[in-house]
Amino acid sequence: MSDLLADKDAATKAVVDWMTKKAGSKTKFYFKDFCKVFPDDKQRDIKKVINKMVEAEVLEYWSSGSTTMYGLKGSGIQHSSEGEE
């Protein structure tokens, strides 16, 4: 695990900064997109960080029924604004 992933605050900042830069074109991302933020780390370690961000309500899940994506909490169209629970 890289130093960046080991420091939860730094990892969270890196993800939020990366997602904010992309916000003009996308608000939802696949897990594989986060692997680009941490190219030297194992997917399992990245998944742990992303899941912790969901638990901390920094990110939230979005599902189309067949695909799960992640978005910044409160940005873009999410479940709450689509009438889903």
HTML snippet that shows the backbone in 3Dmol.js (N, CA, C, O; Angstrom):
<script src="https://3Dmol.org/build/3Dmol-min.js"></script>
<div id="view" style="width:600px;height:400px;position:relative"></div>
<script>
const pdb = `
ATOM      1  N   MET A   1       0.849  -1.174   0.000  1.00  0.00           N
ATOM      2  CA  MET A   1       0.000   0.000   0.000  1.00  0.00           C
ATOM      3  C   MET A   1       0.892   1.233   0.000  1.00  0.00           C
ATOM      4  O   MET A   1       1.845   1.328   0.773  1.00  0.00           O
ATOM      5  N   SER A   2       0.568   2.168  -0.875  1.00  0.00           N
ATOM      6  CA  SER A   2       1.379   3.388  -0.964  1.00  0.00           C
ATOM      7  C   SER A   2       1.140   4.288   0.248  1.00  0.00           C
ATOM      8  O   SER A   2       0.176   4.114   0.994  1.00  0.00           O
ATOM      9  N   ASP A   3       2.034   5.243   0.419  1.00  0.00           N
ATOM     10  CA  ASP A   3       1.883   6.215   1.506  1.00  0.00           C
ATOM     11  C   ASP A   3       0.587   7.005   1.357  1.00  0.00           C
ATOM     12  O   ASP A   3      -0.053   7.353   2.349  1.00  0.00           O
ATOM     13  N   LEU A   4       0.208   7.283   0.115  1.00  0.00           N
ATOM     14  CA  LEU A   4      -1.006   8.050  -0.139  1.00  0.00           C
ATOM     15  C   LEU A   4      -2.233   7.297   0.370  1.00  0.00           C
ATOM     16  O   LEU A   4      -3.091   7.882   1.032  1.00  0.00           O
ATOM     17  N   LEU A   5      -2.319   6.009   0.065  1.00  0.00           N
ATOM     18  CA  LEU A   5      -3.461   5.225   0.538  1.00  0.00           C
ATOM     19  C   LEU A   5      -3.411   5.021   2.045  1.00  0.00           C
ATOM     20  O   LEU A   5      -4.453   4.935   2.694  1.00  0.00           O
ATOM     21  N   ALA A   6      -2.227   4.944   2.597  1.00  0.00           N
ATOM     22  CA  ALA A   6      -2.087   4.745   4.036  1.00  0.00           C
ATOM     23  C   ALA A   6      -2.571   5.967   4.814  1.00  0.00           C
ATOM     24  O   ALA A   6      -3.064   5.829   5.934  1.00  0.00           O
ATOM     25  N   ASP A   7      -2.439   7.141   4.244  1.00  0.00           N
ATOM     26  CA  ASP A   7      -2.924   8.377   4.869  1.00  0.00           C
ATOM     27  C   ASP A   7      -4.342   8.627   4.356  1.00  0.00           C
ATOM     28  O   ASP A   7      -4.530   9.117   3.242  1.00  0.00           O
ATOM     29  N   LYS A   8      -5.333   8.289   5.173  1.00  0.00           N
ATOM     30  CA  LYS A   8      -6.736   8.365   4.742  1.00  0.00           C
ATOM     31  C   LYS A   8      -7.138   9.770   4.314  1.00  0.00           C
ATOM     32  O   LYS A   8      -7.865   9.932   3.334  1.00  0.00           O
ATOM     33  N   ASP A   9      -6.677  10.788   5.036  1.00  0.00           N
ATOM     34  CA  ASP A   9      -7.035  12.160   4.677  1.00  0.00           C
ATOM     35  C   ASP A   9      -6.449  12.544   3.321  1.00  0.00           C
ATOM     36  O   ASP A   9      -7.117  13.186   2.511  1.00  0.00           O
ATOM     37  N   ALA A  10      -5.212  12.153   3.078  1.00  0.00           N
ATOM     38  CA  ALA A  10      -4.564  12.460   1.795  1.00  0.00           C
ATOM     39  C   ALA A  10      -5.235  11.701   0.655  1.00  0.00           C
ATOM     40  O   ALA A  10      -5.414  12.242  -0.436  1.00  0.00           O
ATOM     41  N   ALA A  11      -5.605  10.450   0.907  1.00  0.00           N
ATOM     42  CA  ALA A  11      -6.276   9.649  -0.118  1.00  0.00           C
ATOM     43  C   ALA A  11      -7.645  10.241  -0.435  1.00  0.00           C
ATOM     44  O   ALA A  11      -8.032  10.337  -1.600  1.00  0.00           O
ATOM     45  N   THR A  12      -8.369  10.634   0.600  1.00  0.00           N
ATOM     46  CA  THR A  12      -9.683  11.255   0.395  1.00  0.00           C
ATOM     47  C   THR A  12      -9.545  12.541  -0.402  1.00  0.00           C
ATOM     48  O   THR A  12     -10.320  12.786  -1.326  1.00  0.00           O
ATOM     49  N   LYS A  13      -8.571  13.360  -0.054  1.00  0.00           N
ATOM     50  CA  LYS A  13      -8.346  14.615  -0.780  1.00  0.00           C
ATOM     51  C   LYS A  13      -7.990  14.344  -2.242  1.00  0.00           C
ATOM     52  O   LYS A  13      -8.472  15.040  -3.135  1.00  0.00           O
ATOM     53  N   ALA A  14      -7.154  13.344  -2.489  1.00  0.00           N
ATOM     54  CA  ALA A  14      -6.769  13.011  -3.862  1.00  0.00           C
ATOM     55  C   ALA A  14      -7.983  12.597  -4.687  1.00  0.00           C
ATOM     56  O   ALA A  14      -8.128  13.015  -5.836  1.00  0.00           O
ATOM     57  N   VAL A  15      -8.853  11.778  -4.103  1.00  0.00           N
ATOM     58  CA  VAL A  15     -10.056  11.318  -4.812  1.00  0.00           C
ATOM     59  C   VAL A  15     -11.006  12.487  -5.059  1.00  0.00           C
ATOM     60  O   VAL A  15     -11.493  12.667  -6.175  1.00  0.00           O
ATOM     61  N   VAL A  16     -11.269  13.275  -4.029  1.00  0.00           N
ATOM     62  CA  VAL A  16     -12.197  14.405  -4.175  1.00  0.00           C
ATOM     63  C   VAL A  16     -11.666  15.410  -5.188  1.00  0.00           C
ATOM     64  O   VAL A  16     -12.428  15.903  -6.021  1.00  0.00           O
ATOM     65  N   ASP A  17     -10.385  15.722  -5.134  1.00  0.00           N
ATOM     66  CA  ASP A  17      -9.790  16.647  -6.105  1.00  0.00           C
ATOM     67  C   ASP A  17      -9.918  16.115  -7.522  1.00  0.00           C
ATOM     68  O   ASP A  17     -10.269  16.856  -8.439  1.00  0.00           O
ATOM     69  N   TRP A  18      -9.632  14.824  -7.703  1.00  0.00           N
ATOM     70  CA  TRP A  18      -9.710  14.203  -9.023  1.00  0.00           C
ATOM     71  C   TRP A  18     -11.147  14.230  -9.542  1.00  0.00           C
ATOM     72  O   TRP A  18     -11.384  14.553 -10.706  1.00  0.00           O
ATOM     73  N   MET A  19     -12.107  13.888  -8.672  1.00  0.00           N
ATOM     74  CA  MET A  19     -13.514  13.879  -9.087  1.00  0.00           C
ATOM     75  C   MET A  19     -14.007  15.292  -9.386  1.00  0.00           C
ATOM     76  O   MET A  19     -14.800  15.488 -10.306  1.00  0.00           O
ATOM     77  N   THR A  20     -13.552  16.266  -8.627  1.00  0.00           N
ATOM     78  CA  THR A  20     -13.958  17.655  -8.838  1.00  0.00           C
ATOM     79  C   THR A  20     -13.459  18.154 -10.193  1.00  0.00           C
ATOM     80  O   THR A  20     -14.175  18.870 -10.893  1.00  0.00           O
ATOM     81  N   LYS A  21     -12.240  17.781 -10.562  1.00  0.00           N
ATOM     82  CA  LYS A  21     -11.694  18.172 -11.868  1.00  0.00           C
ATOM     83  C   LYS A  21     -12.515  17.583 -13.003  1.00  0.00           C
ATOM     84  O   LYS A  21     -12.688  18.212 -14.047  1.00  0.00           O
ATOM     85  N   LYS A  22     -13.021  16.367 -12.794  1.00  0.00           N
ATOM     86  CA  LYS A  22     -13.799  15.678 -13.827  1.00  0.00           C
ATOM     87  C   LYS A  22     -15.270  16.084 -13.820  1.00  0.00           C
ATOM     88  O   LYS A  22     -16.015  15.701 -14.722  1.00  0.00           O
ATOM     89  N   ALA A  23     -15.701  16.852 -12.818  1.00  0.00           N
ATOM     90  CA  ALA A  23     -17.116  17.164 -12.625  1.00  0.00           C
ATOM     91  C   ALA A  23     -17.767  17.853 -13.819  1.00  0.00           C
ATOM     92  O   ALA A  23     -18.983  17.765 -13.991  1.00  0.00           O
ATOM     93  N   GLY A  24     -16.993  18.524 -14.634  1.00  0.00           N
ATOM     94  CA  GLY A  24     -17.550  19.178 -15.807  1.00  0.00           C
ATOM     95  C   GLY A  24     -18.080  18.189 -16.827  1.00  0.00           C
ATOM     96  O   GLY A  24     -19.004  18.501 -17.577  1.00  0.00           O
ATOM     97  N   SER A  25     -17.499  16.998 -16.859  1.00  0.00           N
ATOM     98  CA  SER A  25     -17.910  16.008 -17.845  1.00  0.00           C
ATOM     99  C   SER A  25     -18.640  14.806 -17.245  1.00  0.00           C
ATOM    100  O   SER A  25     -19.461  14.187 -17.921  1.00  0.00           O
ATOM    101  N   LYS A  26     -18.353  14.465 -15.985  1.00  0.00           N
ATOM    102  CA  LYS A  26     -18.986  13.301 -15.346  1.00  0.00           C
ATOM    103  C   LYS A  26     -19.173  13.560 -13.853  1.00  0.00           C
ATOM    104  O   LYS A  26     -18.420  14.308 -13.229  1.00  0.00           O
ATOM    105  N   THR A  27     -20.194  12.922 -13.308  1.00  0.00           N
ATOM    106  CA  THR A  27     -20.390  13.004 -11.863  1.00  0.00           C
ATOM    107  C   THR A  27     -20.386  11.622 -11.219  1.00  0.00           C
ATOM    108  O   THR A  27     -20.360  11.507  -9.994  1.00  0.00           O
ATOM    109  N   LYS A  28     -20.411  10.570 -12.041  1.00  0.00           N
ATOM    110  CA  LYS A  28     -20.391   9.199 -11.530  1.00  0.00           C
ATOM    111  C   LYS A  28     -19.215   8.461 -12.155  1.00  0.00           C
ATOM    112  O   LYS A  28     -18.884   8.657 -13.324  1.00  0.00           O
ATOM    113  N   PHE A  29     -18.593   7.606 -11.344  1.00  0.00           N
ATOM    114  CA  PHE A  29     -17.392   6.920 -11.802  1.00  0.00           C
ATOM    115  C   PHE A  29     -17.448   5.442 -11.452  1.00  0.00           C
ATOM    116  O   PHE A  29     -17.998   5.050 -10.422  1.00  0.00           O
ATOM    117  N   TYR A  30     -16.873   4.637 -12.320  1.00  0.00           N
ATOM    118  CA  TYR A  30     -16.709   3.211 -12.055  1.00  0.00           C
ATOM    119  C   TYR A  30     -15.525   3.013 -11.112  1.00  0.00           C
ATOM    120  O   TYR A  30     -14.663   3.885 -11.000  1.00  0.00           O
ATOM    121  N   PHE A  31     -15.486   1.882 -10.445  1.00  0.00           N
ATOM    122  CA  PHE A  31     -14.355   1.580  -9.571  1.00  0.00           C
ATOM    123  C   PHE A  31     -13.044   1.651 -10.344  1.00  0.00           C
ATOM    124  O   PHE A  31     -12.054   2.173  -9.832  1.00  0.00           O
ATOM    125  N   LYS A  32     -13.027   1.135 -11.562  1.00  0.00           N
ATOM    126  CA  LYS A  32     -11.781   1.121 -12.349  1.00  0.00           C
ATOM    127  C   LYS A  32     -11.234   2.527 -12.577  1.00  0.00           C
ATOM    128  O   LYS A  32     -10.031   2.699 -12.774  1.00  0.00           O
ATOM    129  N   ASP A  33     -12.113   3.538 -12.552  1.00  0.00           N
ATOM    130  CA  ASP A  33     -11.653   4.919 -12.712  1.00  0.00           C
ATOM    131  C   ASP A  33     -10.767   5.342 -11.542  1.00  0.00           C
ATOM    132  O   ASP A  33      -9.814   6.098 -11.726  1.00  0.00           O
ATOM    133  N   PHE A  34     -11.079   4.855 -10.339  1.00  0.00           N
ATOM    134  CA  PHE A  34     -10.287   5.215  -9.162  1.00  0.00           C
ATOM    135  C   PHE A  34      -8.901   4.575  -9.194  1.00  0.00           C
ATOM    136  O   PHE A  34      -7.970   5.059  -8.551  1.00  0.00           O
ATOM    137  N   CYS A  35      -8.774   3.504  -9.934  1.00  0.00           N
ATOM    138  CA  CYS A  35      -7.463   2.854 -10.076  1.00  0.00           C
ATOM    139  C   CYS A  35      -6.481   3.765 -10.805  1.00  0.00           C
ATOM    140  O   CYS A  35      -5.267   3.609 -10.667  1.00  0.00           O
ATOM    141  N   LYS A  36      -7.001   4.716 -11.583  1.00  0.00           N
ATOM    142  CA  LYS A  36      -6.141   5.689 -12.265  1.00  0.00           C
ATOM    143  C   LYS A  36      -5.574   6.712 -11.282  1.00  0.00           C
ATOM    144  O   LYS A  36      -4.501   7.272 -11.509  1.00  0.00           O
ATOM    145  N   VAL A  37      -6.302   6.951 -10.185  1.00  0.00           N
ATOM    146  CA  VAL A  37      -5.834   7.898  -9.178  1.00  0.00           C
ATOM    147  C   VAL A  37      -4.677   7.292  -8.383  1.00  0.00           C
ATOM    148  O   VAL A  37      -3.761   7.994  -7.953  1.00  0.00           O
ATOM    149  N   PHE A  38      -4.740   5.974  -8.200  1.00  0.00           N
ATOM    150  CA  PHE A  38      -3.719   5.243  -7.419  1.00  0.00           C
ATOM    151  C   PHE A  38      -3.122   4.122  -8.281  1.00  0.00           C
ATOM    152  O   PHE A  38      -3.316   2.947  -7.971  1.00  0.00           O
ATOM    153  N   PRO A  39      -2.408   4.460  -9.346  1.00  0.00           N
ATOM    154  CA  PRO A  39      -1.948   3.442 -10.296  1.00  0.00           C
ATOM    155  C   PRO A  39      -0.952   2.424  -9.729  1.00  0.00           C
ATOM    156  O   PRO A  39      -0.803   1.337 -10.288  1.00  0.00           O
ATOM    157  N   ASP A  40      -0.280   2.754  -8.645  1.00  0.00           N
ATOM    158  CA  ASP A  40       0.732   1.855  -8.090  1.00  0.00           C
ATOM    159  C   ASP A  40       0.194   0.964  -6.976  1.00  0.00           C
ATOM    160  O   ASP A  40       0.949   0.201  -6.373  1.00  0.00           O
ATOM    161  N   ASP A  41      -1.098   1.056  -6.700  1.00  0.00           N
ATOM    162  CA  ASP A  41      -1.676   0.303  -5.589  1.00  0.00           C
ATOM    163  C   ASP A  41      -2.546  -0.853  -6.072  1.00  0.00           C
ATOM    164  O   ASP A  41      -3.025  -0.869  -7.205  1.00  0.00           O
ATOM    165  N   LYS A  42      -2.732  -1.812  -5.180  1.00  0.00           N
ATOM    166  CA  LYS A  42      -3.567  -2.972  -5.480  1.00  0.00           C
ATOM    167  C   LYS A  42      -5.032  -2.560  -5.427  1.00  0.00           C
ATOM    168  O   LYS A  42      -5.420  -1.697  -4.640  1.00  0.00           O
ATOM    169  N   GLN A  43      -5.841  -3.191  -6.277  1.00  0.00           N
ATOM    170  CA  GLN A  43      -7.260  -2.870  -6.326  1.00  0.00           C
ATOM    171  C   GLN A  43      -7.939  -3.112  -4.980  1.00  0.00           C
ATOM    172  O   GLN A  43      -8.847  -2.373  -4.601  1.00  0.00           O
ATOM    173  N   ARG A  44      -7.513  -4.121  -4.275  1.00  0.00           N
ATOM    174  CA  ARG A  44      -8.118  -4.421  -2.972  1.00  0.00           C
ATOM    175  C   ARG A  44      -7.915  -3.258  -1.993  1.00  0.00           C
ATOM    176  O   ARG A  44      -8.838  -2.899  -1.262  1.00  0.00           O
ATOM    177  N   ASP A  45      -6.722  -2.675  -1.978  1.00  0.00           N
ATOM    178  CA  ASP A  45      -6.436  -1.543  -1.098  1.00  0.00           C
ATOM    179  C   ASP A  45      -7.236  -0.304  -1.514  1.00  0.00           C
ATOM    180  O   ASP A  45      -7.727   0.442  -0.667  1.00  0.00           O
ATOM    181  N   ILE A  46      -7.359  -0.099  -2.813  1.00  0.00           N
ATOM    182  CA  ILE A  46      -8.135   1.035  -3.325  1.00  0.00           C
ATOM    183  C   ILE A  46      -9.602   0.870  -2.937  1.00  0.00           C
ATOM    184  O   ILE A  46     -10.246   1.830  -2.514  1.00  0.00           O
ATOM    185  N   LYS A  47     -10.123  -0.334  -3.078  1.00  0.00           N
ATOM    186  CA  LYS A  47     -11.520  -0.615  -2.738  1.00  0.00           C
ATOM    187  C   LYS A  47     -11.795  -0.315  -1.261  1.00  0.00           C
ATOM    188  O   LYS A  47     -12.853   0.217  -0.924  1.00  0.00           O
ATOM    189  N   LYS A  48     -10.852  -0.652  -0.386  1.00  0.00           N
ATOM    190  CA  LYS A  48     -11.021  -0.365   1.040  1.00  0.00           C
ATOM    191  C   LYS A  48     -11.150   1.134   1.282  1.00  0.00           C
ATOM    192  O   LYS A  48     -12.000   1.569   2.059  1.00  0.00           O
ATOM    193  N   VAL A  49     -10.309   1.924   0.620  1.00  0.00           N
ATOM    194  CA  VAL A  49     -10.347   3.380   0.782  1.00  0.00           C
ATOM    195  C   VAL A  49     -11.672   3.940   0.261  1.00  0.00           C
ATOM    196  O   VAL A  49     -12.296   4.776   0.915  1.00  0.00           O
ATOM    197  N   ILE A  50     -12.096   3.482  -0.907  1.00  0.00           N
ATOM    198  CA  ILE A  50     -13.349   3.973  -1.495  1.00  0.00           C
ATOM    199  C   ILE A  50     -14.531   3.603  -0.602  1.00  0.00           C
ATOM    200  O   ILE A  50     -15.431   4.418  -0.399  1.00  0.00           O
ATOM    201  N   ASN A  51     -14.539   2.381  -0.066  1.00  0.00           N
ATOM    202  CA  ASN A  51     -15.626   1.969   0.822  1.00  0.00           C
ATOM    203  C   ASN A  51     -15.654   2.800   2.101  1.00  0.00           C
ATOM    204  O   ASN A  51     -16.728   3.139   2.598  1.00  0.00           O
ATOM    205  N   LYS A  52     -14.482   3.127   2.634  1.00  0.00           N
ATOM    206  CA  LYS A  52     -14.414   3.989   3.821  1.00  0.00           C
ATOM    207  C   LYS A  52     -14.967   5.382   3.503  1.00  0.00           C
ATOM    208  O   LYS A  52     -15.598   6.009   4.354  1.00  0.00           O
ATOM    209  N   MET A  53     -14.735   5.859   2.292  1.00  0.00           N
ATOM    210  CA  MET A  53     -15.261   7.160   1.893  1.00  0.00           C
ATOM    211  C   MET A  53     -16.785   7.119   1.776  1.00  0.00           C
ATOM    212  O   MET A  53     -17.455   8.109   2.067  1.00  0.00           O
ATOM    213  N   VAL A  54     -17.329   5.993   1.355  1.00  0.00           N
ATOM    214  CA  VAL A  54     -18.787   5.827   1.308  1.00  0.00           C
ATOM    215  C   VAL A  54     -19.340   5.815   2.739  1.00  0.00           C
ATOM    216  O   VAL A  54     -20.347   6.462   3.025  1.00  0.00           O
ATOM    217  N   GLU A  55     -18.678   5.077   3.628  1.00  0.00           N
ATOM    218  CA  GLU A  55     -19.106   5.022   5.029  1.00  0.00           C
ATOM    219  C   GLU A  55     -19.067   6.405   5.677  1.00  0.00           C
ATOM    220  O   GLU A  55     -19.931   6.735   6.490  1.00  0.00           O
ATOM    221  N   ALA A  56     -18.074   7.209   5.320  1.00  0.00           N
ATOM    222  CA  ALA A  56     -17.924   8.555   5.878  1.00  0.00           C
ATOM    223  C   ALA A  56     -18.835   9.562   5.158  1.00  0.00           C
ATOM    224  O   ALA A  56     -18.836  10.747   5.490  1.00  0.00           O
ATOM    225  N   GLU A  57     -19.597   9.092   4.188  1.00  0.00           N
ATOM    226  CA  GLU A  57     -20.532   9.903   3.405  1.00  0.00           C
ATOM    227  C   GLU A  57     -19.850  11.001   2.587  1.00  0.00           C
ATOM    228  O   GLU A  57     -20.425  12.062   2.347  1.00  0.00           O
ATOM    229  N   VAL A  58     -18.629  10.729   2.172  1.00  0.00           N
ATOM    230  CA  VAL A  58     -17.944  11.608   1.226  1.00  0.00           C
ATOM    231  C   VAL A  58     -18.400  11.224  -0.180  1.00  0.00           C
ATOM    232  O   VAL A  58     -18.653  12.081  -1.027  1.00  0.00           O
ATOM    233  N   LEU A  59     -18.499   9.910  -0.405  1.00  0.00           N
ATOM    234  CA  LEU A  59     -18.995   9.363  -1.667  1.00  0.00           C
ATOM    235  C   LEU A  59     -20.300   8.635  -1.402  1.00  0.00           C
ATOM    236  O   LEU A  59     -20.625   8.298  -0.264  1.00  0.00           O
ATOM    237  N   GLU A  60     -21.049   8.397  -2.488  1.00  0.00           N
ATOM    238  CA  GLU A  60     -22.233   7.568  -2.368  1.00  0.00           C
ATOM    239  C   GLU A  60     -22.328   6.665  -3.594  1.00  0.00           C
ATOM    240  O   GLU A  60     -21.825   6.979  -4.672  1.00  0.00           O
ATOM    241  N   TYR A  61     -22.992   5.533  -3.384  1.00  0.00           N
ATOM    242  CA  TYR A  61     -23.203   4.584  -4.463  1.00  0.00           C
ATOM    243  C   TYR A  61     -24.323   5.080  -5.367  1.00  0.00           C
ATOM    244  O   TYR A  61     -25.246   5.765  -4.927  1.00  0.00           O
ATOM    245  N   TRP A  62     -24.220   4.722  -6.627  1.00  0.00           N
ATOM    246  CA  TRP A  62     -25.308   4.913  -7.575  1.00  0.00           C
ATOM    247  C   TRP A  62     -25.388   3.626  -8.370  1.00  0.00           C
ATOM    248  O   TRP A  62     -24.370   3.123  -8.845  1.00  0.00           O
ATOM    249  N   SER A  63     -26.575   3.093  -8.516  1.00  0.00           N
ATOM    250  CA  SER A  63     -26.721   1.840  -9.238  1.00  0.00           C
ATOM    251  C   SER A  63     -27.760   1.972 -10.333  1.00  0.00           C
ATOM    252  O   SER A  63     -28.830   2.548 -10.134  1.00  0.00           O
ATOM    253  N   SER A  64     -27.429   1.430 -11.483  1.00  0.00           N
ATOM    254  CA  SER A  64     -28.375   1.408 -12.592  1.00  0.00           C
ATOM    255  C   SER A  64     -29.182   0.114 -12.558  1.00  0.00           C
ATOM    256  O   SER A  64     -30.081  -0.086 -13.374  1.00  0.00           O
ATOM    257  N   GLY A  65     -28.862  -0.749 -11.625  1.00  0.00           N
ATOM    258  CA  GLY A  65     -29.494  -2.055 -11.550  1.00  0.00           C
ATOM    259  C   GLY A  65     -28.504  -3.135 -11.942  1.00  0.00           C
ATOM    260  O   GLY A  65     -28.499  -4.226 -11.372  1.00  0.00           O
ATOM    261  N   SER A  66     -27.669  -2.822 -12.915  1.00  0.00           N
ATOM    262  CA  SER A  66     -26.674  -3.801 -13.337  1.00  0.00           C
ATOM    263  C   SER A  66     -25.247  -3.319 -13.063  1.00  0.00           C
ATOM    264  O   SER A  66     -24.307  -4.115 -13.068  1.00  0.00           O
ATOM    265  N   THR A  67     -25.092  -2.040 -12.827  1.00  0.00           N
ATOM    266  CA  THR A  67     -23.774  -1.454 -12.629  1.00  0.00           C
ATOM    267  C   THR A  67     -23.787  -0.548 -11.407  1.00  0.00           C
ATOM    268  O   THR A  67     -24.729   0.218 -11.204  1.00  0.00           O
ATOM    269  N   THR A  68     -22.752  -0.637 -10.605  1.00  0.00           N
ATOM    270  CA  THR A  68     -22.607   0.267  -9.465  1.00  0.00           C
ATOM    271  C   THR A  68     -21.528   1.282  -9.779  1.00  0.00           C
ATOM    272  O   THR A  68     -20.437   0.943 -10.239  1.00  0.00           O
ATOM    273  N   MET A  69     -21.859   2.528  -9.520  1.00  0.00           N
ATOM    274  CA  MET A  69     -20.908   3.616  -9.728  1.00  0.00           C
ATOM    275  C   MET A  69     -20.830   4.411  -8.438  1.00  0.00           C
ATOM    276  O   MET A  69     -21.600   4.186  -7.504  1.00  0.00           O
ATOM    277  N   TYR A  70     -19.893   5.339  -8.399  1.00  0.00           N
ATOM    278  CA  TYR A  70     -19.679   6.174  -7.217  1.00  0.00           C
ATOM    279  C   TYR A  70     -19.740   7.628  -7.622  1.00  0.00           C
ATOM    280  O   TYR A  70     -19.285   8.002  -8.703  1.00  0.00           O
ATOM    281  N   GLY A  71     -20.307   8.454  -6.745  1.00  0.00           N
ATOM    282  CA  GLY A  71     -20.352   9.886  -6.984  1.00  0.00           C
ATOM    283  C   GLY A  71     -20.099  10.630  -5.684  1.00  0.00           C
ATOM    284  O   GLY A  71     -20.276  10.080  -4.597  1.00  0.00           O
ATOM    285  N   LEU A  72     -19.689  11.873  -5.802  1.00  0.00           N
ATOM    286  CA  LEU A  72     -19.528  12.697  -4.613  1.00  0.00           C
ATOM    287  C   LEU A  72     -20.902  12.921  -3.999  1.00  0.00           C
ATOM    288  O   LEU A  72     -21.869  13.188  -4.713  1.00  0.00           O
ATOM    289  N   LYS A  73     -20.987  12.814  -2.712  1.00  0.00           N
ATOM    290  CA  LYS A  73     -22.255  13.003  -2.007  1.00  0.00           C
ATOM    291  C   LYS A  73     -22.823  14.371  -2.345  1.00  0.00           C
ATOM    292  O   LYS A  73     -22.172  15.395  -2.135  1.00  0.00           O
ATOM    293  N   GLY A  74     -24.042  14.380  -2.872  1.00  0.00           N
ATOM    294  CA  GLY A  74     -24.722  15.638  -3.164  1.00  0.00           C
ATOM    295  C   GLY A  74     -24.435  16.238  -4.526  1.00  0.00           C
ATOM    296  O   GLY A  74     -24.974  17.300  -4.840  1.00  0.00           O
ATOM    297  N   SER A  75     -23.614  15.609  -5.346  1.00  0.00           N
ATOM    298  CA  SER A  75     -23.345  16.176  -6.670  1.00  0.00           C
ATOM    299  C   SER A  75     -23.938  15.280  -7.749  1.00  0.00           C
ATOM    300  O   SER A  75     -23.976  14.059  -7.603  1.00  0.00           O
ATOM    301  N   GLY A  76     -24.390  15.887  -8.814  1.00  0.00           N
ATOM    302  CA  GLY A  76     -24.982  15.133  -9.899  1.00  0.00           C
ATOM    303  C   GLY A  76     -26.333  14.565  -9.502  1.00  0.00           C
ATOM    304  O   GLY A  76     -26.852  14.854  -8.424  1.00  0.00           O
ATOM    305  N   ILE A  77     -26.886  13.765 -10.375  1.00  0.00           N
ATOM    306  CA  ILE A  77     -28.165  13.120 -10.098  1.00  0.00           C
ATOM    307  C   ILE A  77     -27.884  11.855  -9.307  1.00  0.00           C
ATOM    308  O   ILE A  77     -27.159  10.975  -9.770  1.00  0.00           O
ATOM    309  N   GLN A  78     -28.445  11.765  -8.141  1.00  0.00           N
ATOM    310  CA  GLN A  78     -28.240  10.612  -7.267  1.00  0.00           C
ATOM    311  C   GLN A  78     -29.595   9.979  -6.967  1.00  0.00           C
ATOM    312  O   GLN A  78     -30.628  10.452  -7.441  1.00  0.00           O
ATOM    313  N   HIS A  79     -29.585   8.908  -6.177  1.00  0.00           N
ATOM    314  CA  HIS A  79     -30.806   8.193  -5.826  1.00  0.00           C
ATOM    315  C   HIS A  79     -31.890   9.104  -5.271  1.00  0.00           C
ATOM    316  O   HIS A  79     -33.048   9.006  -5.676  1.00  0.00           O
ATOM    317  N   SER A  80     -31.531   9.980  -4.360  1.00  0.00           N
ATOM    318  CA  SER A  80     -32.523  10.809  -3.679  1.00  0.00           C
ATOM    319  C   SER A  80     -33.274  11.708  -4.651  1.00  0.00           C
ATOM    320  O   SER A  80     -34.462  11.964  -4.455  1.00  0.00           O
ATOM    321  N   SER A  81     -32.614  12.185  -5.681  1.00  0.00           N
ATOM    322  CA  SER A  81     -33.283  13.064  -6.619  1.00  0.00           C
ATOM    323  C   SER A  81     -33.997  12.299  -7.729  1.00  0.00           C
ATOM    324  O   SER A  81     -34.713  12.897  -8.532  1.00  0.00           O
ATOM    325  N   GLU A  82     -33.808  11.000  -7.777  1.00  0.00           N
ATOM    326  CA  GLU A  82     -34.482  10.175  -8.771  1.00  0.00           C
ATOM    327  C   GLU A  82     -35.705   9.491  -8.188  1.00  0.00           C
ATOM    328  O   GLU A  82     -36.340   8.671  -8.851  1.00  0.00           O
ATOM    329  N   GLY A  83     -36.035   9.831  -6.942  1.00  0.00           N
ATOM    330  CA  GLY A  83     -37.196   9.236  -6.316  1.00  0.00           C
ATOM    331  C   GLY A  83     -36.972   7.836  -5.811  1.00  0.00           C
ATOM    332  O   GLY A  83     -37.934   7.124  -5.520  1.00  0.00           O
ATOM    333  N   GLU A  84     -35.714   7.416  -5.696  1.00  0.00           N
ATOM    334  CA  GLU A  84     -35.390   6.087  -5.183  1.00  0.00           C
ATOM    335  C   GLU A  84     -34.917   6.209  -3.759  1.00  0.00           C
ATOM    336  O   GLU A  84     -34.500   7.283  -3.326  1.00  0.00           O
ATOM    337  N   GLU A  85     -34.978   5.125  -3.034  1.00  0.00           N
ATOM    338  CA  GLU A  85     -34.508   5.116  -1.651  1.00  0.00           C
ATOM    339  C   GLU A  85     -33.270   4.298  -1.544  1.00  0.00           C
ATOM    340  O   GLU A  85     -32.712   4.163  -0.455  1.00  0.00           O
TER     341      GLU A  85
END
`;
const viewer = $3Dmol.createViewer("view");
viewer.addModel(pdb, "pdb");
viewer.setStyle({}, {cartoon: {color: "spectrum"}});
viewer.zoomTo();
viewer.render();
</script>
